[in-house]
């Protein structure tokens, strides 16, 4: 039911032409048409950047994009930029390797809250060997700031994070956004050193499925200072039985969903977090109804390109696809 409301809300926000068309056919019920069309809508969240500079390319319009589903060109029917509110899950890696960056992460999060619009909302997760929601979605900036300030960095273990499980739970939480029309984003502050065993919790495949179903964009902020590099090297060389650890990293989930991962110097953690939020505002929201009406539950692969900017230095980031399920 949440998915249906989510799609309906997006449809109502994107287009008003359905109502106008229904006025010409008084015998039809507008609500029936809206529900039928809305539940078929495939929604994309896309970022366009220059690969060499990472600069964003603004001021594009619907005609600038071309979309293919399983190799078949589709018609984009909906387009906007920074129109939809944000539902953001801030996830803090509280493992021991992140202790040197605690204060800067807190300061960065406090700055980020000032960049939000009144209709945006934020939830907070702490994760290491355990993952816990410490703040449900809230539009109360002061409340969220207090939660982050009081975050106990010793309460969840200190031997690395269980990345797959953490992303799975964050994606589940994103489904609980108070407004189903909101854009769903998870921002992970971590050194991306996972110690999740293959035999424990949700696998990488299960997590990717959950991320796809929830429509969540995964972004990351990863310190690349000497301490973080040393911890990653240690995890690769000295951890006995490394093959026992489950595959899966923030980069994997970012690539799957069209998100971003910023590698940052420790002194820039706070400013880069603000930059990441600003970049969320430049993303484009697109929607289409698939020409393949067969709801067979199979994965449909998406390719989004630009019609004019045929430049190898220009990159379009969006989700790789979706499952064609009957809703």
C-alpha positions in Angstrom: 0.0 0.0 0.0 2.9 2.4 0.7 4.3 1.8 -2.7 0.9 2.6 -4.3 0.6 5.8 -2.3 4.2 6.7 -3.2 3.6 6.3 -6.9 0.2 8.1 -6.8 1.7 11.1 -5.0 4.5 11.3 -7.5 2.1 11.2 -10.3 -0.1 13.9 -8.8 2.9 16.1 -8.2 4.4 15.7 -11.6 1.4 16.2 -13.9 -2.0 17.9 -13.9 -2.9 17.0 -17.5 -4.8 13.9 -16.4 -7.5 16.0 -14.7 -7.9 18.2 -17.8 -8.3 15.1 -20.0 -10.9 13.7 -17.7 -13.0 16.8 -17.9 -13.6 15.9 -21.6 -15.0 12.5 -20.5 -17.4 13.1 -17.6 -18.5 9.5 -17.6 -15.1 8.3 -16.4 -13.9 8.4 -12.8 -10.7 10.6 -12.6 -9.5 8.7 -9.5 -9.6 5.4 -11.4 -7.5 6.8 -14.2 -5.0 8.4 -11.8 -4.5 5.2 -9.8 -4.1 3.1 -13.0 -1.5 5.5 -14.5 0.3 6.2 -11.2 0.9 2.6 -10.3 2.6 2.1 -13.7 4.9 5.0 -13.3 8.7 4.3 -13.1 10.5 7.1 -11.3 14.2 8.0 -11.7 16.5 10.2 -9.7 19.5 11.3 -11.8 22.7 13.4 -11.4 24.7 14.7 -14.4 28.3 15.6 -13.8 31.6 16.1 -15.6 33.8 13.1 -14.7 37.1 15.0 -14.8 36.0 17.8 -12.4 33.0 16.3 -10.7 31.1 19.5 -11.4 27.4 19.3 -11.8 25.6 20.2 -15.1 22.5 22.2 -14.2 19.6 23.7 -16.2 18.9 20.6 -18.4 15.3 19.9 -19.5 13.3 16.8 -20.4 14.3 17.0 -24.1 18.0 16.7 -23.1 17.5 13.1 -21.8 17.0 9.8 -23.6 16.0 6.6 -21.8 16.1 2.9 -22.7 14.6 0.0 -20.8 16.2 -3.4 -21.8 17.4 -1.7 -25.0 14.0 -0.3 -26.0 13.6 3.5 -26.1 10.9 4.9 -23.7 9.0 8.1 -23.6 9.8 10.4 -20.6 6.5 11.9 -19.5 7.5 13.6 -16.2 10.4 15.9 -15.4 11.5 18.2 -12.5 14.5 19.4 -10.6 14.5 20.0 -6.8 10.7 19.9 -6.6 10.3 16.9 -4.3 11.1 17.0 -0.6 13.9 14.9 0.8 13.6 12.0 3.3 17.3 11.5 4.4 18.7 8.7 6.6 22.0 9.9 8.1 24.0 6.7 9.0 27.0 7.1 11.3 29.7 4.4 11.3 30.6 4.3 15.0 33.3 1.7 14.8 36.7 2.4 16.3 38.3 3.4 13.0 36.0 6.4 12.8 36.8 7.8 16.2 39.3 10.4 14.8 36.5 11.9 12.7 33.7 12.1 15.3 33.7 15.8 16.0 34.0 16.8 12.3 31.1 14.4 11.4 29.0 16.0 14.1 29.8 19.5 13.0 29.2 18.6 9.4 25.8 17.1 10.3 24.8 20.3 12.2 25.7 22.4 9.2 23.8 20.1 6.9 20.6 20.6 8.8 20.7 24.2 8.0 20.6 23.4 4.2 17.2 21.6 4.5 13.9 22.9 3.4 11.0 23.0 6.0 9.3 20.0 4.3 12.5 17.8 4.4 12.9 15.2 7.1 15.9 13.4 8.6 16.3 10.1 10.5 19.5 8.9 12.2 21.1 5.5 12.4 24.2 4.4 14.3 26.0 1.3 13.1 29.0 -0.9 13.8 28.6 -4.5 14.8 25.0 -3.5 15.7 22.7 -1.2 13.8 20.1 0.9 15.6 17.7 3.7 14.6 18.3 6.4 17.2 16.1 9.0 15.6 13.0 8.3 13.5 12.1 10.7 10.7 11.6 14.2 11.9 11.4 17.7 10.6 12.5 19.1 13.9 16.1 20.3 13.2 16.9 20.9 16.9 15.7 17.5 17.9 17.8 15.8 15.2 20.9 17.9 16.1 20.6 16.9 19.8 20.4 13.3 18.8 23.6 13.5 16.8 25.4 15.5 19.5 24.5 12.8 22.1 25.4 9.9 19.9 27.3 7.3 21.9 30.2 6.1 19.7 31.0 3.2 22.1 27.6 1.6 22.2 27.6 -0.5 19.0 30.9 -2.3 18.9 34.2 -1.0 17.5 35.4 -3.8 15.1 34.1 -2.4 11.8 30.6 -2.2 10.4 28.3 -4.9 8.9 27.8 -2.9 5.7 25.2 -5.1 4.0 23.0 -5.3 7.1 23.4 -1.6 7.8 22.3 -0.6 4.3 19.5 -3.1 4.4 18.1 -1.6 7.6 18.6 2.0 6.3 16.6 1.1 3.1 13.9 -0.4 5.2 13.7 2.7 7.3 13.5 4.9 4.2 10.1 3.2 3.4 8.8 4.8 6.6 9.1 8.4 5.3 6.2 10.4 6.6 5.4 11.7 3.1 5.4 8.9 0.5 6.2 11.4 -2.3 9.6 12.3 -0.8 12.9 11.4 -2.5 14.6 8.8 -0.4 18.3 9.1 0.3 20.7 7.3 2.7 24.0 9.1 3.4 26.6 6.9 5.1 29.6 8.4 7.0 32.1 5.5 7.1 35.6 4.3 6.2 33.8 1.4 4.4 35.7 -1.3 6.2 33.1 -4.1 6.6 33.6 -7.1 9.0 30.2 -8.8 8.3 30.6 -12.5 8.0 29.1 -14.3 5.0 26.9 -16.4 7.2 25.4 -13.6 9.2 22.5 -11.2 8.5 21.3 -10.0 5.1 23.5 -10.8 2.1 24.7 -8.4 -0.6 22.0 -9.7 -3.0 19.2 -9.4 -0.5 20.4 -5.9 0.3 20.5 -4.9 -3.4 16.9 -6.2 -3.8 15.8 -4.2 -0.8 17.5 -1.0 -2.1 15.8 -1.5 -5.5 12.4 -2.1 -4.0 12.6 0.9 -1.6 13.7 3.3 -4.4 16.5 4.6 -2.2 19.6 6.4 -3.4 22.8 5.5 -1.5 25.5 8.1 -1.0 28.7 8.0 1.1 31.3 10.2 2.7 34.6 8.3 3.2 37.6 9.9 5.0 40.9 9.1 3.2 43.3 10.2 5.8 46.3 8.1 6.9 44.5 6.5 9.8 41.6 5.4 7.5 44.1 4.1 5.0 46.0 2.1 7.6 42.8 0.5 8.9 41.8 -0.6 5.4 45.3 -2.0 4.8 45.1 -3.9 8.1 41.7 -5.3 7.2 43.1 -6.7 3.9 46.3 -8.1 5.2 46.1 -9.1 8.9 42.5 -10.2 9.4 42.5 -13.9 9.6 40.1 -15.6 7.2 39.3 -12.5 5.2 37.4 -14.7 2.7 34.9 -15.4 5.4 33.7 -11.8 5.2 30.7 -10.9 3.1 31.3 -8.9 -0.1 29.6 -5.5 -0.3 30.7 -1.9 0.1 29.1 1.6 0.0 30.6 2.0 -3.5 28.6 -1.0 -4.7 25.3 0.3 -3.5 26.0 3.8 -4.7 26.7 2.5 -8.2 23.5 0.4 -8.1 21.3 3.4 -7.2 23.0 6.3 -9.0 24.3 7.8 -5.8 27.6 9.4 -5.0 30.6 8.6 -2.8 32.9 11.4 -1.9 36.5 10.6 -0.7 37.5 13.4 1.6 40.4 14.6 3.7 39.7 14.4 7.4 39.8 18.2 7.8 37.2 18.6 5.0 34.6 16.1 6.4 32.2 18.8 7.6 32.4 21.0 4.5 32.1 18.0 2.1 29.0 16.8 3.9 27.4 20.1 3.2 28.5 19.9 -0.4 26.9 16.4 -0.7 23.6 17.8 0.4 23.8 20.7 -2.0 24.4 18.2 -4.8 21.3 16.3 -3.9 19.4 19.5 -4.9 20.8 19.4 -8.4 19.5 16.0 -9.2 16.8 15.5 -11.8 13.6 13.6 -11.3 12.2 11.8 -14.3 9.3 9.4 -14.8 7.9 7.2 -17.6 5.5 4.4 -18.2 7.2 1.3 -19.6 6.1 0.1 -23.0 6.5 -3.5 -21.7 3.2 -4.1 -19.9 4.2 -7.7 -18.8 4.5 -7.6 -15.0 6.6 -10.8 -14.8 8.6 -9.7 -11.7 11.9 -9.7 -13.8 14.6 -7.1 -13.5 14.4 -4.4 -16.2 17.7 -2.7 -16.9 17.7 1.1 -17.4 20.0 3.2 -19.5 19.7 7.0 -19.2 21.8 9.2 -21.6 21.8 12.7 -22.9 20.7 13.6 -26.4 23.0 16.6 -27.1 26.0 16.4 -24.7 27.7 13.4 -26.4 30.8 13.9 -24.4 32.9 11.1 -22.9 33.6 13.4 -19.9 29.9 13.7 -19.0 28.4 11.1 -16.7 24.7 10.4 -16.0 24.1 8.7 -12.7 20.8 7.0 -11.9 19.6 3.6 -10.7 20.4 0.6 -12.9 16.9 -0.7 -13.1 13.8 -2.0 -11.3 11.7 -5.1 -10.8 8.5 -5.2 -12.9 6.1 -6.3 -10.3 2.3 -5.9 -10.2 1.4 -3.3 -7.5 
